[in-house]
């Protein structure tokens, strides 16, 4: 018979609780998201100004 305390941390899909990320992982992801956001923003500005054509004539 299983211990009832083991099921407290379980989720309905059968996976157990995941440990929180370390500070280094979180900071690394923040930099990656920031770089991705700057890239997308730059691309949007280039498309809006007509420098990069989405549908060439």
N, C-alpha and C positions, 0 to 999 in steps of 0.2 A: 504494500500500500504506500502511496506517495505521501510525502509530507505536505500538508496544506499550505505551508509558508512558501513552498517552491512555486505554487501557482499564482501567488500575488504579483510577481514581477512578469508573468507571462502575458502575452497579448493573444487576442482571439485567433490570429493567424499562426500561432504556435512558436513564434520567435520570442526569445527572451530579451530583456532590457539591454540596450547597447550603452556602453560606458560613454560619458561625455568626451568630446574631443579635447586634445591638449591645446594649450595656448598657441604653440607653434603652428599646429595644423590650422587653427582658426585664423591666425594672422596671415598665413600663406594663402588661404582661400580668399581672404579679404583683398589681398593684392591682385590675385587672379581675376576676381570679379571687377575690381576697379579698372584693370587693364582692358578687360572685355568691354566694359561700359564705355571707356574712352574710345575704343576702336569702333564700336557701334555708333556712337555719337559723331565721330569724325566721318564715318561713311554716310550717315544721314545728312550731314552738312554738305558733303561733296555731291550727293545726289540732289539735294535741294537747290544748290547753286548751279547745277547743270554740268559740273566738271566731269562727273561720272554719269553716263547715260544708262538707264535701266533697260529701256527699249530703244535700241538704235534705229534711226530712220533709214 
